[in-house]
Amino acid sequence: AFGGGGVSHAGMYLGNGSFVHAMNPASGIQINSLSGNWAGSLAYVRRVFY
């Protein structure tokens, strides 16, 4: 995500502009919007089929 040294964080897209991720063990799992701070940090997206 931040820092410019490649991918350092991962999350899963939930739909409606939201994604789930865990920044660190202390903060636990969070649901955030892809707008705001995260908007410019998206490196790539993959779609998973079952």
N, C-alpha and C positions, 0 to 999 in steps of 0.2 A: 504494500500500500504506500505509505509515505516513506521518504528517504532516498528515492531515486536509485537504489541499488538492486533493482529487480523485484520480483514478486516476494513479498514477505508476509502475506496475510491471505486467507481464503474465506469465502462465505458461500451461501446458497441462496439463489433468488427465490422469493416466495410468490411473486406476482404483485401487481398493483404498485410497483415501484419500491417494494420492501425486500430486504434480505436479512438472513440470520447469520450470525457469526459470533465468535468468542475472541475478544481482544487479548485477554489474559485470564489465568485461572481466578484471580481475585474478583474481576468484574463479572465473570460467568457469561452465559449466553445472552446475547442482545438481539433485538430486532430493530433495524434502523431503515431510514429512507435512503435511496440511492441518490437523492438530491443533496445539496449542502456540501459538507466536507468530503463525502465519498464520491461525489459526481466526477471529479477529475482524477480519481485514483483507480478507476476500472481498467485493468490490463487486458483481459480477454474473457470470453464467455463460452461455455460449452453446454450443449443441450444433451441430456441423458435420456435415452429411451430404454424402456423395460421390455 
